[in-house]
Amino acid sequence: MPGGHVGGVFFSSKVSGYAVRIVDELPSQGYTSEEEQAGFKQINETFGFYATLDTIARYVGQSDKEVLKWSVNEFYNKLKLLSWRAHAQKEYHRIMNSQNNQSNL
C-alpha cells in the first residue's frame, strides 16, 4: 500500500480517524419507512462497508479493486460528496412532492 505500513496499520488508523469525523460531516442516516420497506436498512446491515465500496465503484465506473487503491482521503471525499448529493436529491423530491400535493388540493 503506498505510504502505508505493513499489515494496514496506518490505513486502519486513518480510517478510524475519518470515521470519527464523518459522523459530524455527513447528513443524518435515518431511514424513512419507505426506505426500510424497500430494504435499504437490511442491505446496509448485511453488507456494511462493501455496500459503500460497491456504490462508489459503480459511480466512478471502476472495479472494487481499483477503488481500494485510492487513498483514504480520496475515498472519504467521494463518500462525502455522494452522501450529500443523495441527501439533497432526497430533500428536493420531498419538497417537490409536497408542492405537488398542495397544488392538487
C-alpha positions in Angstrom: 0.0 0.0 0.0 1.6 3.3 -1.0 2.6 5.3 2.1 1.3 2.7 4.5 2.8 0.3 7.0 2.8 -3.5 7.0 -0.5 -5.1 7.7 -2.6 -2.0 7.0 -2.0 -0.5 10.5 -1.6 3.0 9.0 -4.7 2.6 6.8 -6.7 1.3 9.8 -5.7 4.3 12.0 -6.6 6.7 9.2 -10.0 5.1 8.6 -10.7 5.3 12.3 -9.9 9.0 12.3 -12.1 9.6 9.4 -14.9 7.5 10.9 -14.9 9.8 14.0 -15.1 12.9 11.8 -17.6 11.5 9.4 -20.4 11.5 12.0 -20.4 15.3 12.1 -19.8 15.9 8.4 -22.4 13.6 6.7 -26.1 14.1 6.6 -28.2 12.2 9.2 -28.6 8.5 8.4 -32.2 7.9 9.4 -34.2 5.7 7.0 -37.7 6.6 6.0 -40.4 4.0 6.4 -40.4 3.6 2.6 -36.6 3.1 2.5 -36.9 0.4 5.2 -39.7 -1.3 3.3 -37.5 -1.3 0.2 -34.7 -3.0 2.1 -32.1 -0.2 2.3 -31.6 -0.8 6.0 -31.1 -4.6 5.6 -28.6 -4.0 2.7 -26.5 -1.8 4.9 -26.7 -4.2 7.9 -25.9 -7.2 5.8 -23.1 -5.8 3.6 -21.7 -2.9 5.6 -18.6 -1.3 4.1 -18.9 -3.5 1.0 -22.2 -1.8 0.0 -20.5 1.6 0.3 -17.5 0.3 -1.7 -19.8 -1.1 -4.4 -21.7 2.2 -4.7 -18.6 4.3 -5.1 -17.0 1.9 -7.6 -20.2 1.8 -9.7 -20.4 5.7 -9.6 -16.8 6.1 -10.8 -17.0 3.2 -13.3 -14.1 1.3 -11.8 -13.8 -2.1 -10.2 -13.7 -2.6 -6.4 -10.0 -3.5 -6.6 -9.2 -0.2 -8.4 -11.2 1.9 -5.8 -9.4 0.1 -3.0 -6.1 1.5 -4.3 -7.3 5.1 -3.6 -6.0 6.9 -0.5 -8.3 7.0 2.5 -8.8 10.8 1.8 -9.9 10.2 -1.8 -12.4 7.6 -0.7 -13.7 9.7 2.2 -14.2 12.8 0.0 -16.0 10.8 -2.7 -18.2 9.2 0.0 -18.9 12.6 1.5 -19.9 14.0 -1.9 -22.2 11.2 -2.8 -23.8 11.3 0.7 -24.6 15.0 0.5 -25.8 14.6 -3.1 -28.2 11.8 -2.2 -29.4 13.9 0.8 -30.0 16.9 -1.4 -31.9 14.8 -4.0 -34.0 13.2 -1.3 -34.8 16.6 0.2 -35.6 18.1 -3.3 -38.0 15.2 -4.0 -39.7 15.7 -0.7 -40.2 19.4 -1.3 -41.5 18.9 -4.9 -43.9 16.2 -3.7 -45.1 18.5 -1.0 -45.7 21.3 -3.5 -47.4 19.0 -6.0 -49.7 17.7 -3.3 -50.6 21.3 -2.3 -51.3 22.3 -5.8 -53.6 19.3 -6.3 -55.9 20.4 -3.5 
